[in-house]
Amino acid sequence: MTTEELRITVAPGLELRALASGLDQPGTPFVLVHGLASNARMWDGVAAELAAAGHPVVSIDQRGHGQSGKPDDGYDFATIVNDLVVLIGELGFIRPVVVGQSWGGNVVLELAATHPDIPGAVVAVDGGFIELASRFDDWDACRAMLTPPRLVGTPATSMERWMREGNADWPETGIAGAMANFEIRSDGTIAPWLTLDRHLAILEALYGHQPSTRYALITVPTLLVPADSGDVAWTADKRVAVDTAIALLPNGRAHWFAPAHHDIHAQHPVRLAEVLAEFAEEAVPG
């Protein structure tokens, strides 16, 4: 199915790039929201499967990322959520299923908590339960641990080789989506589309975000899709966080992927699309 590139104005002087498929189809619409330092194309495999199943699907580059506009400010949750509200309105979608991965999972839960009339349901893929303040003593410790490596100037061929070696079970859509996190410059080297200062601005906002204070406010059906990577200690902590969320969400459930990478959408697009389509059928009245 053909993918159409859209440019949607969400704030004065700011356009977001959106990739759309099957907009004229009758199924429940999906909006797919990427994680920190990621981009819309990480959803390519999932989007293709959902569109083939009859759903209108739109994946977006959030502000500062990919092919979207890159303002110097507006990386707090309220502004990021407002970008989504405007975008969904401009698309004309009524009660779509809004799916976010990692940081994007926290974003879509914030959307559901603060704008309950917008989504018909929300899904958080290995996200939505991220509370960095519970893992670090303060913001400085968080920043020191989670500041990304400096990749500017790395040969694109080296980056692609590392991705393939580290993710041997990913389909081509996953590898291509991950490479789309970077601008490939004329000299053959890469630069992340998301600059370091904007990355840290988002990370600081995420450090301050407490989804546990939002769960009880979310009335729409909510699906958490966590990944069990096989790291026993980390997965045990994650299970506690997920179980806590499900206990507090008025209409929440979980579907674990195991074994799975944090980027479930890149690693297992067909299986994830099946889970999402089934959830939409159950959660959103036709």
NORDA-V808630 format. One record per backbone hydrogen bond with DSSP energy under -0.5 kcal/mol. NH is the residue of the N-H (numbers start at 1). CO is the residue of the C=O. E is the energy in kcal/mol with one decimal. If there is no record, write none. Layout:
nh: {NH:NH}
co: {CO:CO}
e: {E:E}
This chain:
nh: {4:6:6:8:9:10:10:11:14:15:16:18:19:20:20:21:25:27:30:31:32:33:34:38:42:43:44:47:48:49:50:51:52:53:54:55:57:58:59:60:61:62:64:65:68:69:80:81:82:83:84:85:86:87:88:89:90:91:92:92:93:95:95:97:98:98:99:99:100:101:102:104:105:106:107:108:109:110:111:112:113:114:115:118:119:120:121:122:123:124:125:125:126:126:128:131:132:133:134:135:136:142:143:144:145:146:147:151:153:154:156:159:160:161:162:163:164:165:166:167:170:171:174:175:176:177:178:179:180:181:182:183:185:185:188:190:191:193:195:199:200:201:202:203:204:205:206:207:208:209:209:213:214:215:217:218:218:219:221:222:223:224:225:228:229:232:235:236:237:238:239:240:241:242:243:244:245:246:247:248:249:250:250:252:253:255:257:259:260:264:266:267:268:272:273:274:275:276:277:278:279:280:281:282:283:284:285}
co: {20:4:18:16:7:8:14:14:11:13:8:6:59:4:18:57:22:54:56:97:58:99:60:35:39:40:41:43:44:45:46:47:48:49:51:50:21:30:19:32:17:60:69:62:65:15:76:77:78:79:80:81:82:83:84:85:86:87:88:89:88:93:118:29:96:121:31:97:123:33:125:101:102:102:103:104:105:106:107:108:109:110:111:115:115:96:96:221:98:223:100:123:124:225:102:129:206:207:131:132:132:138:139:140:141:142:143:149:190:151:188:155:156:157:158:159:160:161:162:163:167:266:171:171:172:173:174:175:176:178:179:191:183:189:185:154:183:181:193:195:196:197:198:199:200:201:202:203:204:205:206:210:211:211:214:214:215:217:120:251:122:253:124:257:227:230:231:232:233:234:235:236:237:238:239:240:241:242:243:244:245:215:218:249:222:224:226:228:228:262:263:263:264:268:269:270:271:272:273:274:275:276:277:278:279:280:283}
e: {-3.3:-0.5:-3.3:-2.5:-0.5:-0.5:-2.1:-1.2:-2.8:-0.5:-2.8:-2.4:-3.0:-3.2:-0.5:-2.5:-2.1:-2.1:-2.4:-2.3:-2.8:-3.4:-0.6:-1.6:-1.6:-2.0:-1.6:-3.3:-2.3:-1.6:-2.5:-2.7:-2.1:-1.2:-1.7:-2.1:-2.7:-2.0:-2.4:-1.8:-2.5:-0.7:-2.9:-2.4:-2.1:-2.8:-2.3:-2.9:-1.9:-2.1:-1.4:-2.3:-2.6:-2.4:-2.9:-1.9:-2.6:-2.1:-0.9:-0.5:-1.5:-0.6:-0.6:-2.7:-0.6:-2.3:-3.1:-0.6:-2.7:-1.9:-2.4:-2.3:-1.3:-1.4:-2.1:-2.4:-1.7:-2.1:-2.2:-2.1:-2.1:-2.2:-2.5:-2.2:-0.7:-2.9:-1.2:-2.2:-2.2:-2.6:-3.3:-0.6:-0.8:-1.9:-0.6:-0.6:-0.5:-0.6:-1.5:-1.7:-1.5:-1.9:-3.1:-2.3:-1.7:-2.6:-1.6:-0.9:-2.7:-2.3:-2.9:-2.1:-2.5:-2.1:-2.6:-2.4:-2.4:-2.5:-2.4:-1.3:-2.1:-0.6:-0.9:-1.6:-2.9:-2.0:-2.3:-2.3:-1.4:-1.6:-1.7:-3.1:-0.8:-3.1:-2.5:-2.2:-1.6:-2.2:-0.7:-2.6:-2.6:-1.6:-2.2:-2.5:-2.4:-1.8:-2.6:-2.4:-1.4:-0.5:-0.9:-2.0:-2.0:-1.5:-1.9:-0.6:-1.7:-0.9:-0.6:-2.7:-2.3:-2.6:-3.2:-3.0:-0.8:-1.0:-2.9:-2.2:-2.0:-2.2:-2.6:-1.6:-2.0:-2.9:-2.9:-2.3:-2.1:-2.7:-2.0:-1.3:-2.4:-0.6:-0.6:-0.8:-1.8:-2.5:-2.4:-0.7:-1.6:-1.5:-1.0:-2.2:-3.2:-2.5:-2.3:-1.9:-2.0:-2.6:-2.8:-2.2:-2.3:-2.6:-2.1:-1.8:-3.1:-2.3:-0.6}
